[in-house]
């Protein structure tokens, strides 16, 4: 089952598709990043952050996104999803960074631009 990711204000912007290698898609059907265990990687192999207990963290340990159960605000209804585009071949992954202390603070970066940093 797909998991929707929300901004800190409860807006749905991305979703995780376990049927497609845990790729993270935007609502237009483009795969922008993917999960390996709890690490988030961009399509070009760059380590972007972590997905731990339903919360997306950046490399500094700040919160960037949430699932429905962990969002601090009431969540908006999900949009209709477009068909998924074919995925590009994944580049070799860089080694993940050491995990920092996780913060209760929100990152100044929005979720969509965070997960789109290393797209093809």
DSSP file (Angstrom, degrees, kcal/mol; ACC not computed):
  #  RESIDUE AA STRUCTURE BP1 BP2  ACC     N-H-->O    O-->H-N    N-H-->O    O-->H-N    TCO  KAPPA ALPHA  PHI   PSI    X-CA   Y-CA   Z-CA
    1    1 A X              0   0    0      0, 0.0    17,-0.2     0, 0.0     2,-0.1   0.000 360.0 360.0 360.0 138.5    0.0    0.0    0.0
    2    2 A X        -     0   0    0     15,-0.1     2,-0.5    16,-0.1    15,-0.2  -0.434 360.0-143.2 -74.5 144.1    1.3    3.4   -0.9
    3    3 A X  E     -A   16   0A   0     13,-1.9    13,-3.1    -2,-0.1     2,-0.3  -0.940  11.8-141.0-111.7 122.1    2.2    5.8    1.9
    4    4 A X  E     -A   15   0A   0     -2,-0.5     2,-0.4    11,-0.3    64,-0.4  -0.614   9.4-147.0 -83.9 140.4    1.5    9.5    1.4
    5    5 A X  E     -A   14   0A   0      9,-3.1     8,-2.3    -2,-0.3     9,-1.5  -0.915  15.7-162.4-108.8 134.7    4.0   12.1    2.6
    6    6 A X  E     -AB  12  66A   0     60,-3.7    60,-2.3    -2,-0.4     6,-0.2  -0.798  18.3-115.8-116.4 153.3    2.7   15.5    3.9
    7    7 A X    >   -     0   0    0      4,-2.3     3,-1.9    -2,-0.3    58,-0.1  -0.226  46.9 -92.1 -72.9 174.9    4.3   18.9    4.5
    8    8 A X  T 3  S+     0   0    0     56,-0.3    64,-0.1     1,-0.3    65,-0.1   0.687 129.5  53.1 -65.4 -15.9    4.5   20.2    8.0
    9    9 A X  T 3  S-     0   0    0      2,-0.1    -1,-0.3    63,-0.1    65,-0.1   0.320 124.2-100.3-101.0   6.8    1.1   22.0    7.4
   10   10 A X  S <  S+     0   0    0     -3,-1.9    66,-3.0     1,-0.3     2,-0.5   0.589  72.6 142.7  91.6  11.5   -0.6   18.8    6.3
   11   11 A X        -     0   0    0     64,-0.2    -4,-2.3     1,-0.0     2,-0.4  -0.741  50.2-127.8 -87.1 128.9   -0.5   19.2    2.5
   12   12 A X  E     +A    6   0A   0     -2,-0.5    -6,-0.2    65,-0.3     3,-0.1  -0.613  44.6 150.7 -75.6 128.1    0.0   15.9    0.5
   13   13 A X  E     +     0   0A   0     -8,-2.3    14,-0.7    -2,-0.4     2,-0.3   0.600  58.2  16.9-129.8 -23.3    2.9   16.3   -1.9
   14   14 A X  E     -AC   5  26A   0     -9,-1.5    -9,-3.1    12,-0.2    -1,-0.3  -0.910  56.2-155.2-143.9 167.8    4.6   12.9   -2.4
   15   15 A X  E     -AC   4  25A   0     10,-2.2    10,-2.9    -2,-0.3     2,-0.5  -0.992  16.7-128.5-149.6 151.3    4.0    9.2   -1.9
   16   16 A X  E     -AC   3  24A   0    -13,-3.1   -13,-1.9    -2,-0.3     2,-0.7  -0.842  17.8-159.2 -99.4 129.4    6.1    6.1   -1.4
   17   17 A X  E > > - C   0  23A   0      6,-2.8     3,-1.3    -2,-0.5     6,-1.1  -0.896  10.3-174.5-112.0 103.1    5.3    3.2   -3.7
   18   18 A X  G > 5S+     0   0    0     -2,-0.7     3,-0.9     1,-0.2    -1,-0.1   0.764  83.8  65.3 -67.0 -23.0    6.6   -0.2   -2.3
   19   19 A X  G 3 5S+     0   0    0      1,-0.3    -1,-0.2     2,-0.1    -2,-0.0   0.678 102.7  49.0 -71.2 -16.0    5.5   -1.9   -5.5
   20   20 A X  G < 5S-     0   0    0     -3,-1.3     3,-0.4     3,-0.2    -1,-0.3  -0.266 135.0 -76.5-119.4  44.7    8.1    0.1   -7.4
   21   21 A X  T < 5S-     0   0    0     -3,-0.9    14,-0.3     1,-0.2    -3,-0.2   0.810  84.4 -65.1  71.1  30.8   11.2   -0.4   -5.3
   22   22 A X  S   <S+     0   0    0     -5,-1.0    13,-2.0     1,-0.2    -4,-0.2   0.870  83.6 172.7  56.7  39.8   10.1    2.1   -2.6
   23   23 A X  E     -CD  17  34A   0     -6,-1.1    -6,-2.8    -3,-0.4     2,-0.6  -0.501  30.6-132.2 -74.3 147.6   10.3    4.9   -5.0
   24   24 A X  E     -CD  16  33A   0      9,-3.7     8,-2.7    -8,-0.2     9,-1.2  -0.925  29.2-168.9-105.9 116.8    9.0    8.3   -3.9
   25   25 A X  E     -CD  15  31A   0    -10,-2.9   -10,-2.2    -2,-0.6     6,-0.2  -0.725  17.0-135.7-105.8 150.4    6.7    9.9   -6.5
   26   26 A X  E >   -C   14   0A   0      4,-1.9     3,-1.9    -2,-0.3   -12,-0.2  -0.480  43.0 -94.3 -89.7 176.2    5.2   13.3   -6.8
   27   27 A X  T 3  S+     0   0    0    -14,-0.7    55,-1.6     1,-0.3   -13,-0.1   0.670 122.7  65.0 -68.7 -15.5    1.5   13.7   -7.8
   28   28 A X  T 3  S-     0   0    0      2,-0.1    -1,-0.3    53,-0.1    55,-0.1   0.493 119.1-106.2 -84.1  -3.0    2.5   14.0  -11.5
   29   29 A X  S <  S+     0   0    0     -3,-1.9    56,-2.7     1,-0.3     2,-0.5   0.564  74.0 136.9  93.6   9.4    3.8   10.4  -11.5
   30   30 A X        -     0   0    0     54,-0.2    -4,-1.9    -4,-0.0     2,-0.6  -0.784  52.4-133.4 -93.6 130.4    7.5   11.2  -11.6
   31   31 A X  E     +D   25   0A   0     -2,-0.5    -6,-0.2    -6,-0.2    57,-0.2  -0.726  31.8 169.1 -80.3 119.7    9.9    9.1   -9.3
   32   32 A X  E     -     0   0A   0     -8,-2.7    11,-1.0    -2,-0.6     2,-0.3   0.714  59.4 -10.6-106.8 -26.9   12.2   11.7   -7.6
   33   33 A X  E     -DE  24  42A   0     -9,-1.2    -9,-3.7     9,-0.2     2,-0.3  -0.914  61.4-143.9-158.6-179.8   13.9    9.6   -4.9
   34   34 A X  E     -DE  23  41A   0      7,-2.5     7,-3.0   -11,-0.3     2,-0.4  -0.979  14.8-113.6-154.6 163.9   13.8    6.2   -3.2
   35   35 A X  E     - E   0  40A   0    -13,-2.0     2,-0.4    -2,-0.3     5,-0.2  -0.809  16.5-176.5-104.1 141.4   14.2    4.5    0.1
   36   36 A X  E >  S- E   0  39A   0      3,-2.5     3,-2.4    -2,-0.4     2,-0.4  -0.932  75.8 -48.9-131.4 110.0   16.9    1.9    1.0
   37   37 A X  T 3  S-     0   0    0     -2,-0.4    -2,-0.0     1,-0.3    14,-0.0  -0.513 123.1 -27.1  57.2-116.3   16.1    0.7    4.6
   38   38 A X  T 3  S+     0   0    0     -2,-0.4    13,-2.7    -3,-0.1     2,-0.3   0.360 118.5 100.5-107.2   6.2   15.7    4.0    6.4
   39   39 A X  E <   -EF  36  50A   0     -3,-2.4    -3,-2.5    11,-0.2     2,-0.5  -0.713  61.9-144.4 -93.6 141.6   17.9    6.1    4.1
   40   40 A X  E     -EF  35  49A   0      9,-2.8     8,-3.1    -2,-0.3     9,-1.3  -0.911  20.1-172.3-104.6 128.7   16.5    8.4    1.3
   41   41 A X  E     -EF  34  47A   0     -7,-3.0    -7,-2.5    -2,-0.5     6,-0.2  -0.927  20.7-126.6-120.9 144.9   18.5    8.6   -1.9
   42   42 A X  E >   -E   33   0A   0      4,-2.8     3,-2.1    -2,-0.4    -9,-0.2  -0.412  38.8-101.3 -76.9 164.9   18.1   10.8   -4.9
   43   43 A X  T 3  S+     0   0    0    -11,-1.0    48,-2.0     1,-0.3    76,-0.2   0.749 122.6  57.7 -64.4 -23.1   17.9    9.1   -8.3
   44   44 A X  T 3  S-     0   0    0     74,-1.4    -1,-0.3    46,-0.2    48,-0.1   0.350 124.7-100.1 -88.9   6.3   21.6   10.0   -9.0
   45   45 A X  S <  S+     0   0    0     -3,-2.1    49,-3.0     1,-0.3     2,-0.3   0.435  74.1 142.0  96.8   0.2   22.7    8.2   -5.8
   46   46 A X        -     0   0    0     72,-0.2    -4,-2.8    47,-0.2     2,-0.4  -0.579  54.3-120.9 -78.8 135.0   23.1   11.1   -3.4
   47   47 A X  E     +F   41   0A   0     -2,-0.3    -6,-0.2    48,-0.2     3,-0.1  -0.634  34.6 174.4 -75.5 124.5   22.1   10.5    0.2
   48   48 A X  E     -     0   0A   0     -8,-3.1    11,-0.5    -2,-0.4     2,-0.3   0.777  48.6 -69.6-103.1 -34.1   19.4   13.0    1.1
   49   49 A X  E     -FG  40  58A   0     -9,-1.3    -9,-2.8     9,-0.2     2,-0.3  -0.942  54.5 -65.8 171.5-154.0   18.2   12.1    4.5
   50   50 A X  E     -FG  39  57A   0      7,-2.1     7,-3.2    -2,-0.3     2,-0.5  -0.932  14.1-149.5-134.1 153.7   16.2    9.5    6.5
   51   51 A X  E     + G   0  56A   0    -13,-2.7     2,-0.5    -2,-0.3     5,-0.2  -0.920  34.0 167.2-121.0 100.6   12.7    8.2    6.8
   52   52 A X  E >   - G   0  55A   0      3,-2.4     3,-1.4    -2,-0.5    -2,-0.1  -0.968  62.6 -19.0-125.8 123.7   12.3    7.1   10.5
   53   53 A X  T 3  S-     0   0    0     -2,-0.5    -1,-0.2     1,-0.3    14,-0.1   0.852 128.2 -48.2  51.3  41.7    9.0    6.2   12.2
   54   54 A X  T 3  S+     0   0    0      1,-0.2    13,-1.6    12,-0.1     2,-0.4   0.611 117.0 108.2  80.4  12.5    6.9    8.0    9.6
   55   55 A X  E <   -GH  52  66A   0     -3,-1.4    -3,-2.4    11,-0.2     2,-0.5  -0.982  61.3-139.4-125.9 135.6    9.0   11.2    9.6
   56   56 A X  E     -GH  51  65A   0      9,-2.7     8,-3.5    -2,-0.4     9,-1.2  -0.823  24.2-169.4 -92.1 124.7   11.3   12.5    6.9
   57   57 A X  E     -GH  50  63A   0     -7,-3.2    -7,-2.1    -2,-0.5     6,-0.2  -0.889  13.3-135.7-114.4 145.1   14.5   14.0    8.2
   58   58 A X  E >   -G   49   0A   0      4,-2.5     3,-1.7    -2,-0.3    -9,-0.2  -0.242  42.6 -86.4 -84.9-176.5   17.2   16.0    6.4
   59   59 A X  T 3  S+     0   0    0    -11,-0.5    41,-0.3     1,-0.3   -10,-0.1   0.683 128.7  54.8 -68.1 -17.6   20.9   15.5    6.8
   60   60 A X  T 3  S-     0   0    0      2,-0.1    -1,-0.3    39,-0.1    41,-0.1   0.429 120.3-106.3 -93.7   0.1   21.0   17.9    9.7
   61   61 A X  S <  S+     0   0    0     -3,-1.7    42,-3.1     1,-0.3     2,-0.2   0.538  74.2 137.7  89.4   7.3   18.3   16.0   11.6
   62   62 A X        -     0   0    0     40,-0.2    -4,-2.5    42,-0.1     2,-0.3  -0.593  59.3-105.9 -87.2 150.5   15.5   18.5   11.0
   63   63 A X  E     +iH 106  57A   0     42,-2.6    44,-3.4    -6,-0.2    -6,-0.2  -0.569  41.6 164.9 -78.2 132.0   12.0   17.3   10.1
   64   64 A X  E     +     0   0A   0     -8,-3.5   -56,-0.3     1,-0.4    47,-0.3   0.698  61.3   4.1-115.4 -34.9   11.0   17.9    6.5
   65   65 A X  E     - H   0  56A   0     -9,-1.2    -9,-2.7   -58,-0.1    -1,-0.4  -0.951  57.1-154.6-152.9 168.8    7.9   15.7    6.0
   66   66 A X  E     -BH   6  55A   0    -60,-2.3   -60,-3.7    -2,-0.3   -11,-0.2  -0.925  17.8-121.7-142.5 160.0    5.4   13.4    7.7
   67   67 A X    >>  -     0   0    0    -13,-1.6     4,-1.3    -2,-0.3     3,-0.6  -0.484  48.8 -93.5 -90.2 175.2    3.0   10.6    7.2
   68   68 A X  T 34 S+     0   0    0    -64,-0.4     3,-0.2     1,-0.2     7,-0.1   0.872 125.3  49.8 -58.4 -38.9   -0.7   11.0    8.1
   69   69 A X  T 34 S+     0   0    0      1,-0.2    -1,-0.2     3,-0.0   -15,-0.0   0.723 116.7  39.1 -76.2 -21.3   -0.2    9.5   11.6
   70   70 A X  T <4 S+     0   0    0     -3,-0.6    -1,-0.2   -16,-0.2    -2,-0.2   0.517  82.5 118.1-107.4  -6.2    2.8   11.7   12.5
   71   71 A X     <  -     0   0    0     -4,-1.3     4,-0.1    -3,-0.2   -63,-0.1  -0.397  59.1-143.0 -66.4 133.8    1.8   15.1   11.0
   72   72 A X  S    S+     0   0    0    -64,-0.1     2,-0.3    -2,-0.1    -1,-0.1   0.633  82.9  51.1 -73.6 -12.3    1.5   17.8   13.6
   73   73 A X  S    S-     0   0    0    -65,-0.1     2,-0.2     1,-0.0   -63,-0.1  -0.770 103.0 -84.9-117.3 164.7   -1.5   19.4   11.8
   74   74 A X        -     0   0    0     -2,-0.3     2,-0.2   -65,-0.1    -2,-0.1  -0.494  55.1-122.2 -64.1 138.1   -4.8   17.9   10.4
   75   75 A X        -     0   0    0     -2,-0.2   -64,-0.2    -7,-0.1     2,-0.1  -0.587  14.1-125.1 -91.9 148.5   -4.0   16.6    7.0
   76   76 A X        -     0   0    0    -66,-3.0     2,-0.1    -2,-0.2    -1,-0.1  -0.449  40.9 -86.5 -80.9 160.1   -5.7   17.6    3.7
   77   77 A X        -     0   0    0     -2,-0.1   -65,-0.3     1,-0.1    -1,-0.1  -0.379  49.9-103.7 -67.3 145.2   -7.3   15.0    1.4
   78   78 A X        -     0   0    0      1,-0.1    -1,-0.1   -67,-0.1     2,-0.1  -0.366  33.1-122.9 -68.7 148.7   -5.0   13.3   -1.1
   79   79 A X        -     0   0    0      1,-0.1     2,-0.3   -67,-0.1    -1,-0.1  -0.375  37.8 -84.5 -81.4 167.6   -5.2   14.4   -4.7
   80   80 A X        -     0   0    0     -2,-0.1     2,-0.3     1,-0.1    -1,-0.1  -0.596  49.9-127.6 -71.6 134.1   -5.9   12.0   -7.6
   81   81 A X        -     0   0    0     -2,-0.3   -53,-0.1    -3,-0.1   -54,-0.1  -0.678  14.1-134.7 -89.9 137.2   -2.6   10.4   -8.6
   82   82 A X        -     0   0    0    -55,-1.6   -53,-0.1    -2,-0.3     3,-0.1  -0.361  40.9 -80.4 -76.0 165.6   -1.5   10.4  -12.2
   83   83 A X        -     0   0    0      1,-0.1     2,-0.3   -55,-0.1    -1,-0.1  -0.383  55.8-104.3 -62.7 147.5   -0.2    7.2  -13.8
   84   84 A X        -     0   0    0     -3,-0.1   -54,-0.2     1,-0.1     2,-0.1  -0.578  29.5-133.2 -79.6 135.5    3.4    6.5  -12.9
   85   85 A X        -     0   0    0    -56,-2.7   -54,-0.1    -2,-0.3     2,-0.1  -0.447  38.4 -84.8 -77.4 159.3    6.1    7.3  -15.5
   86   86 A X        -     0   0    0     -2,-0.1     2,-0.2     1,-0.1   -55,-0.2  -0.394  50.5-115.2 -63.3 142.4    8.8    4.7  -16.2
   87   87 A X        -     0   0    0    -57,-0.1     2,-0.1    -3,-0.1    -1,-0.1  -0.535  21.5-122.7 -81.5 145.6   11.7    5.0  -13.8
   88   88 A X        -     0   0    0    -57,-0.2     2,-0.2    -2,-0.2    -1,-0.1  -0.412  43.2 -85.9 -73.5 161.2   15.2    6.0  -14.9
   89   89 A X        -     0   0    0     -2,-0.1     2,-0.2     1,-0.1    -1,-0.1  -0.504  50.1-115.7 -67.1 138.4   18.0    3.7  -14.1
   90   90 A X        -     0   0    0     -2,-0.2   -46,-0.2    -3,-0.1   -47,-0.1  -0.559  23.5-130.7 -78.8 139.6   19.4    4.3  -10.7
   91   91 A X        -     0   0    0    -48,-2.0   -46,-0.1    -2,-0.2     2,-0.1  -0.363  42.9 -76.0 -77.2 166.3   22.9    5.6  -10.4
   92   92 A X        -     0   0    0    -48,-0.1     2,-0.3     1,-0.1    -1,-0.2  -0.398  56.8-113.4 -62.2 140.9   25.3    3.9   -7.9
   93   93 A X        -     0   0    0     -3,-0.1   -47,-0.2    -2,-0.1     2,-0.1  -0.563  19.6-132.3 -82.2 140.0   24.6    5.0   -4.4
   94   94 A X        -     0   0    0    -49,-3.0     2,-0.1    -2,-0.3     3,-0.1  -0.480  41.6 -86.6 -76.8 159.1   27.0    7.1   -2.4
   95   95 A X        -     0   0    0     -2,-0.1   -48,-0.2     1,-0.1    -1,-0.1  -0.443  52.3-107.8 -65.1 140.6   27.7    6.0    1.2
   96   96 A X        -     0   0    0     -2,-0.1    -1,-0.1     1,-0.1     2,-0.1  -0.364  31.1-113.0 -70.8 151.5   25.2    7.3    3.6
   97   97 A X        -     0   0    0      1,-0.1     2,-0.2    -3,-0.1    -1,-0.1  -0.367  41.2 -88.8 -73.3 159.9   26.1   10.1    6.1
   98   98 A X        -     0   0    0      1,-0.1     2,-0.4    -2,-0.1    -1,-0.1  -0.506  50.2-107.5 -67.4 140.4   26.3    9.4    9.8
   99   99 A X        -     0   0    0     -2,-0.2    -1,-0.1    -3,-0.1     3,-0.1  -0.569  34.4-146.3 -75.2 126.1   22.9   10.0   11.3
  100  100 A X        -     0   0    0     -2,-0.4     2,-0.2   -41,-0.3   -39,-0.1  -0.253  39.7 -71.5 -79.2 175.3   22.8   13.2   13.4
  101  101 A X        -     0   0    0    -41,-0.1     2,-0.3     1,-0.1    -1,-0.2  -0.537  59.4-117.6 -64.3 131.7   20.7   13.7   16.6
  102  102 A X        -     0   0    0     -2,-0.2     2,-0.2    -3,-0.1   -40,-0.2  -0.568  31.0-146.3 -80.7 137.1   17.1   13.9   15.4
  103  103 A X        -     0   0    0    -42,-3.1   -40,-0.1    -2,-0.3    -1,-0.0  -0.608  21.4-141.4-103.7 158.3   15.4   17.2   16.1
  104  104 A X  S    S+     0   0    0     -2,-0.2     2,-0.1   -42,-0.1    -1,-0.1   0.509  78.5  98.4 -87.2  -8.8   11.9   18.2   17.0
  105  105 A X  S    S-     0   0    0    -44,-0.1   -42,-2.6     1,-0.1     2,-0.3  -0.457  76.3-118.0 -83.5 152.4   12.3   21.3   14.8
  106  106 A X  B     -i   63   0A   0    -44,-0.2   -42,-0.2    -2,-0.1     2,-0.2  -0.632  25.9-116.4 -87.8 147.2   11.2   21.7   11.2
  107  107 A X        -     0   0    0    -44,-3.4    -1,-0.1    -2,-0.3   -46,-0.0  -0.502  15.7-130.0 -75.1 148.5   13.6   22.2    8.4
  108  108 A X  S    S+     0   0    0     -2,-0.2     2,-0.3     2,-0.1    -1,-0.1   0.673  86.5  89.7 -72.3 -14.3   13.2   25.5    6.5
  109  109 A X  S    S-     0   0    0      1,-0.1    -2,-0.2     2,-0.0     2,-0.1  -0.615  81.5-122.1 -84.9 140.1   13.2   23.5    3.2
  110  110 A X     >  -     0   0    0     -2,-0.3     4,-2.0     1,-0.1     5,-0.1  -0.451  22.1-114.7 -80.9 158.5    9.9   22.3    1.8
  111  111 A X  H  > S+     0   0    0    -47,-0.3     4,-2.5     1,-0.2     5,-0.2   0.879 109.3  51.8 -61.7 -44.7    9.3   18.6    1.3
  112  112 A X  H  > S+     0   0    0      1,-0.2     4,-1.0     2,-0.2    -1,-0.2   0.920 112.9  43.4 -65.2 -43.9    9.0   18.6   -2.5
  113  113 A X  H  4 S+     0   0    0      2,-0.2     4,-0.4     1,-0.2    -1,-0.2   0.857 112.6  55.3 -69.8 -32.2   12.2   20.5   -3.1
  114  114 A X  H >< S+     0   0    0     -4,-2.0     3,-0.9     1,-0.2    -2,-0.2   0.942 112.4  40.7 -62.6 -48.2   14.0   18.4   -0.5
  115  115 A X  H 3< S+     0   0    0     -4,-2.5     3,-0.3     1,-0.2    -1,-0.2   0.621 113.3  56.1 -77.9 -12.1   13.1   15.1   -2.3
  116  116 A X  T >< S+     0   0    0     -4,-1.0     3,-1.5    -5,-0.2    -1,-0.2   0.401  75.9 102.2 -96.4   1.3   13.7   16.6   -5.7
  117  117 A X  T <  S+     0   0    0     -3,-0.9    -1,-0.2    -4,-0.4    -2,-0.1   0.834  91.1  29.1 -55.8 -38.1   17.3   17.6   -5.0
  118  118 A X  T 3  S+     0   0    0     -3,-0.3   -74,-1.4   -86,-0.2    -1,-0.3  -0.092  87.3 141.6-119.0  33.6   19.0   14.7   -6.9
  119  119 A X    <         0   0    0     -3,-1.5   -87,-0.1   -76,-0.2   -86,-0.1  -0.294 360.0 360.0 -75.8 162.4   16.4   13.9   -9.6
  120  120 A X              0   0    0     -2,-0.0    -1,-0.1   -32,-0.0   -88,-0.1   0.414 360.0 360.0 -90.6 360.0   17.3   13.0  -13.1
